[in-house]
Amino acid sequence: MSLIRPAVRDHLLRWQEVWLAAAIAAIGLWLIWLGGLILIPAGLLLMAFAAGWGLIGWRRLAFARPIGAPGLVEWDEGQLSYFRPGSGAALGGVISLRDLAEIRLLSLTGQLHWRLKTLDGQALLIPLAAAGAEQLFDAFATLPGIDMARLSAALQQPRNGAGPVVQVLWQRPARAVLT
């Protein structure tokens, strides 16, 4: 029997990075309050670390959604995989991050999807609500010239259902094409 309500537990788990960063910031403030030549700089360093970690955790929240779409996303050794039940090549695939040329956010049948396009023109659609889709934050963060704040902001925009959403969020810079 759990002493924590399921809704509270889910909230704490979803926001755990932000809460831990806030706790570290509080420890930094405490060290600053104690004062001294060593504790004040240590407290400032802890607060700077907590601010950076909290910001990343905040942005990562947009990627963490309840599972509401079929399929599974995996990120392993520079490769993104998405497979869903059924048959046919259109139901998933594998893309190397080295071959990724473009990331779009689009709406299909009322669900948001990532559209990942490779340098040779192949595309992979991944629903935002697929299991494991939160891993895409860390995968996308490795791409050259990507603005993770822009991706997080695009995911947090309210959708009014007044038509399809198609938004280019990242394109590989010409100088960053890997051979």
C-alpha contacts under 8 A as a table, 3 or more apart, distances in Angstrom:
res1	aa1	res2	aa2	distance
2	S	5	R	7.31
4	I	8	V	6.60
4	I	9	R	6.16
5	R	8	V	5.29
5	R	9	R	6.12
6	P	9	R	4.98
6	P	10	D	6.03
7	A	10	D	5.15
7	A	11	H	6.20
8	V	11	H	5.08
8	V	12	L	6.15
9	R	12	L	5.16
9	R	13	L	6.13
10	D	13	L	5.17
10	D	14	R	6.06
11	H	14	R	5.17
11	H	15	W	6.12
12	L	15	W	5.25
12	L	16	Q	5.52
12	L	19	W	7.89
13	L	16	Q	5.02
14	R	17	E	7.97
14	R	61	L	7.27
14	R	64	A	7.59
15	W	18	V	5.44
15	W	19	W	6.18
15	W	57	G	7.71
15	W	61	L	7.34
16	Q	19	W	5.07
16	Q	20	L	6.00
17	E	20	L	5.18
17	E	21	A	6.12
17	E	53	W	7.47
17	E	54	G	6.58
17	E	57	G	5.25
17	E	58	W	7.93
18	V	21	A	5.10
18	V	22	A	6.19
18	V	53	W	7.55
18	V	54	G	4.84
18	V	55	L	7.76
18	V	57	G	5.47
18	V	58	W	6.38
19	W	22	A	5.04
19	W	23	A	6.25
19	W	54	G	7.92
20	L	23	A	5.00
20	L	24	I	6.24
20	L	54	G	7.99
21	A	24	I	5.09
21	A	25	A	6.13
21	A	50	A	4.63
21	A	51	A	6.94
21	A	53	W	6.06
21	A	54	G	5.10
22	A	25	A	4.97
22	A	26	A	6.19
22	A	50	A	6.66
22	A	54	G	7.13
23	A	26	A	5.03
23	A	27	I	6.37
24	I	27	I	5.03
24	I	28	G	6.25
24	I	46	L	6.62
24	I	47	M	6.99
24	I	50	A	5.82
25	A	28	G	4.91
25	A	29	L	6.21
25	A	46	L	6.33
25	A	47	M	4.64
25	A	48	A	7.98
25	A	50	A	5.34
25	A	51	A	7.32
26	A	29	L	5.00
26	A	30	W	6.17
26	A	47	M	7.83
27	I	30	W	4.96
27	I	31	L	6.26
27	I	43	G	7.26
27	I	46	L	7.60
28	G	31	L	5.12
28	G	32	I	6.28
28	G	42	A	7.21
28	G	43	G	3.85
28	G	44	L	6.26
28	G	45	L	7.54
28	G	46	L	5.09
28	G	47	M	5.24
29	L	32	I	5.04
29	L	33	W	6.10
29	L	43	G	6.05
29	L	44	L	7.73
29	L	47	M	7.21
30	W	33	W	4.97
30	W	34	L	6.28
30	W	43	G	7.33
31	L	34	L	5.11
31	L	35	G	6.54
31	L	39	L	5.33
31	L	40	I	6.12
31	L	42	A	7.14
31	L	43	G	4.94
32	I	35	G	5.13
32	I	36	G	7.92
32	I	39	L	6.07
32	I	40	I	4.38
32	I	41	P	7.61
32	I	42	A	7.81
32	I	43	G	5.17
32	I	44	L	7.11
33	W	40	I	7.67
34	L	39	L	6.97
34	L	40	I	7.66
35	G	38	I	7.91
35	G	39	L	5.73
35	G	40	I	5.38
36	G	39	L	5.33
36	G	40	I	5.83
37	L	40	I	6.12
37	L	41	P	7.02
38	I	41	P	5.82
38	I	42	A	6.20
39	L	42	A	4.95
39	L	43	G	5.88
40	I	43	G	5.07
40	I	44	L	6.19
41	P	44	L	4.99
41	P	45	L	6.13
42	A	45	L	5.11
42	A	46	L	6.19
43	G	46	L	5.04
43	G	47	M	6.13
44	L	47	M	5.06
44	L	48	A	6.16
45	L	48	A	5.10
45	L	49	F	6.13
46	L	49	F	5.08
46	L	50	A	6.04
47	M	50	A	4.97
47	M	51	A	6.03
48	A	51	A	5.11
48	A	52	G	6.34
49	F	52	G	5.30
49	F	53	W	6.13
50	A	53	W	5.07
50	A	54	G	5.77
51	A	54	G	5.10
51	A	55	L	6.12
52	G	55	L	5.20
52	G	56	I	6.35
53	W	56	I	5.19
53	W	57	G	6.10
54	G	57	G	4.98
54	G	58	W	6.02
55	L	58	W	5.03
55	L	59	R	6.27
56	I	59	R	5.16
56	I	60	R	6.06
57	G	60	R	4.98
57	G	61	L	6.35
58	W	61	L	5.32
58	W	62	A	7.59
59	R	62	A	5.93
59	R	63	F	7.72
59	R	148	M	7.51
59	R	149	A	6.75
59	R	152	S	5.46
60	R	63	F	5.44
60	R	64	A	6.75
60	R	134	E	7.56
60	R	137	F	6.30
60	R	152	S	7.33
61	L	64	A	5.20
61	L	65	R	7.95
62	A	65	R	7.26
62	A	152	S	5.65
62	A	155	L	5.97
62	A	156	Q	6.37
63	F	128	L	7.41
63	F	133	A	7.01
63	F	134	E	4.84
63	F	135	Q	7.98
63	F	136	L	7.50
63	F	137	F	6.51
63	F	152	S	7.40
63	F	155	L	7.53
64	A	133	A	7.32
64	A	134	E	4.88
65	R	128	L	7.34
65	R	129	A	5.82
65	R	134	E	7.40
66	P	129	A	6.22
67	I	129	A	4.91
67	I	130	A	5.55
67	I	131	A	5.53
68	G	129	A	5.01
68	G	130	A	6.36
69	A	127	P	6.49
69	A	128	L	7.86
69	A	129	A	5.18
69	A	130	A	4.79
69	A	131	A	7.49
70	P	84	R	5.78
70	P	85	P	7.14
70	P	130	A	5.84
70	P	131	A	7.50
71	G	82	Y	6.72
71	G	83	F	5.31
71	G	84	R	3.68
71	G	85	P	6.45
71	G	130	A	5.60
71	G	131	A	6.35
72	L	81	S	7.89
72	L	82	Y	5.55
72	L	83	F	5.59
72	L	84	R	6.31
72	L	130	A	5.90
72	L	131	A	4.86
72	L	132	G	5.92
72	L	133	A	7.56
73	V	80	L	7.12
73	V	81	S	5.56
73	V	82	Y	4.52
73	V	83	F	6.91
73	V	126	I	7.89
73	V	130	A	6.83
73	V	131	A	6.13
73	V	132	G	4.80
73	V	133	A	5.51
73	V	135	Q	7.67
74	E	80	L	5.80
74	E	81	S	5.10
74	E	82	Y	6.54
74	E	132	G	6.33
74	E	133	A	7.79
74	E	135	Q	7.26
75	W	78	G	6.77
75	W	79	Q	5.62
75	W	80	L	4.65
75	W	81	S	6.39
75	W	135	Q	6.68
75	W	136	L	7.49
75	W	139	A	6.93
76	D	79	Q	5.40
76	D	80	L	6.76
78	G	96	S	5.89
78	G	97	L	5.56
78	G	98	R	7.44
78	G	139	A	7.61
79	Q	94	V	6.70
79	Q	95	I	5.65
79	Q	96	S	4.31
79	Q	97	L	5.86
80	L	94	V	5.61
80	L	95	I	5.24
80	L	96	S	6.18
80	L	97	L	7.08
80	L	139	A	7.93
81	S	92	G	7.49
81	S	93	G	5.80
81	S	94	V	4.35
81	S	95	I	6.49
82	Y	92	G	5.03
82	Y	93	G	5.50
82	Y	94	V	6.48
82	Y	126	I	6.74
83	F	91	L	6.23
83	F	92	G	4.33
83	F	93	G	6.20
84	R	91	L	5.78
84	R	92	G	6.23
85	P	91	L	7.51
86	G	91	L	7.14
87	S	91	L	6.94
88	G	91	L	5.90
89	A	92	G	6.33
89	A	93	G	7.28
90	A	93	G	7.83
92	G	124	L	6.77
92	G	125	L	7.44
92	G	126	I	7.94
93	G	124	L	6.67
94	V	124	L	7.98
95	I	99	D	7.01
95	I	100	L	7.14
95	I	118	T	7.41
95	I	124	L	7.78
96	S	99	D	5.34
96	S	100	L	6.58
97	L	100	L	5.05
97	L	139	A	7.85
97	L	143	L	7.53
98	R	177	V	7.95
98	R	178	L	6.37
99	D	118	T	5.27
99	D	119	L	5.56
99	D	178	L	7.64
100	L	103	I	7.97
100	L	116	L	6.89
100	L	117	K	5.98
100	L	118	T	4.39
100	L	119	L	6.06
100	L	172	R	7.37
101	A	116	L	7.66
101	A	117	K	5.65
101	A	118	T	4.92
101	A	119	L	5.08
101	A	171	Q	5.65
101	A	172	R	4.99
102	E	115	R	7.95
102	E	116	L	5.90
102	E	117	K	5.12
102	E	118	T	6.88
102	E	168	V	7.48
102	E	169	L	7.74
102	E	170	W	5.56
102	E	171	Q	4.39
102	E	172	R	6.26
103	I	114	W	6.80
103	I	115	R	5.78
103	I	116	L	4.91
103	I	117	K	6.57
103	I	168	V	6.15
103	I	169	L	5.65
103	I	170	W	5.14
103	I	171	Q	6.55
104	R	114	W	5.78
104	R	115	R	4.96
104	R	116	L	6.59
104	R	166	V	6.77
104	R	167	Q	5.41
104	R	168	V	4.37
104	R	169	L	5.47
104	R	170	W	7.12
105	L	112	L	6.86
105	L	113	H	5.85
105	L	114	W	4.91
105	L	115	R	6.16
105	L	165	V	7.13
105	L	166	V	5.73
105	L	167	Q	5.18
105	L	168	V	6.53
105	L	169	L	7.04
106	L	112	L	5.63
106	L	113	H	5.37
106	L	114	W	6.47
106	L	115	R	6.95
106	L	164	P	6.93
106	L	165	V	4.93
106	L	166	V	4.41
106	L	167	Q	6.42
107	S	110	G	5.93
107	S	111	Q	5.38
107	S	112	L	4.43
107	S	113	H	6.05
107	S	164	P	5.32
107	S	165	V	5.10
107	S	166	V	6.83
108	L	111	Q	5.38
108	L	112	L	6.41
108	L	113	H	7.15
108	L	164	P	7.06
110	G	161	G	7.30
111	Q	127	P	7.11
111	Q	128	L	7.88
112	L	127	P	6.02
112	L	128	L	5.89
113	H	125	L	6.11
113	H	126	I	5.24
113	H	127	P	4.14
113	H	128	L	5.36
114	W	124	L	7.90
114	W	125	L	5.61
114	W	126	I	5.05
114	W	127	P	6.23
114	W	128	L	6.70
115	R	123	A	6.49
115	R	124	L	5.71
115	R	125	L	4.68
115	R	126	I	6.58
116	L	123	A	5.42
116	L	124	L	5.14
116	L	125	L	6.45
116	L	126	I	8.00
117	K	121	G	6.01
117	K	122	Q	5.62
117	K	123	A	4.31
117	K	124	L	6.52
118	T	121	G	5.25
118	T	122	Q	5.36
118	T	123	A	6.35
119	L	122	Q	7.57
126	I	130	A	7.23
126	I	133	A	7.92
127	P	130	A	5.40
127	P	133	A	7.72
128	L	133	A	6.06
129	A	133	A	6.72
130	A	133	A	5.52
131	A	134	E	7.95
132	G	135	Q	5.83
133	A	136	L	5.63
134	E	137	F	6.05
135	Q	138	D	5.65
135	Q	139	A	6.47
136	L	139	A	4.82
136	L	140	F	5.76
137	F	140	F	5.32
137	F	141	A	6.09
137	F	148	M	7.99
138	D	141	A	5.11
138	D	142	T	6.93
139	A	142	T	5.75
139	A	143	L	7.56
140	F	143	L	5.52
140	F	146	I	7.46
140	F	148	M	7.86
141	A	146	I	6.80
141	A	148	M	6.62
143	L	146	I	5.84
143	L	172	R	7.99
144	P	172	R	7.03
144	P	173	P	7.47
144	P	176	A	6.90
145	G	172	R	7.58
145	G	173	P	7.24
146	I	170	W	6.21
147	D	150	R	5.39
147	D	151	L	6.71
147	D	170	W	7.78
148	M	151	L	5.04
148	M	152	S	6.17
149	A	152	S	5.17
149	A	153	A	6.02
150	R	153	A	5.07
150	R	154	A	6.11
150	R	169	L	7.21
151	L	154	A	5.17
151	L	155	L	6.42
151	L	169	L	6.42
152	S	155	L	5.21
152	S	156	Q	6.39
153	A	156	Q	5.12
153	A	157	Q	6.35
154	A	157	Q	5.43
159	R	162	A	7.97
161	G	164	P	7.46
168	V	171	Q	7.62
172	R	176	A	6.52
172	R	177	V	7.04
173	P	176	A	5.27
173	P	177	V	7.08
174	A	177	V	5.92
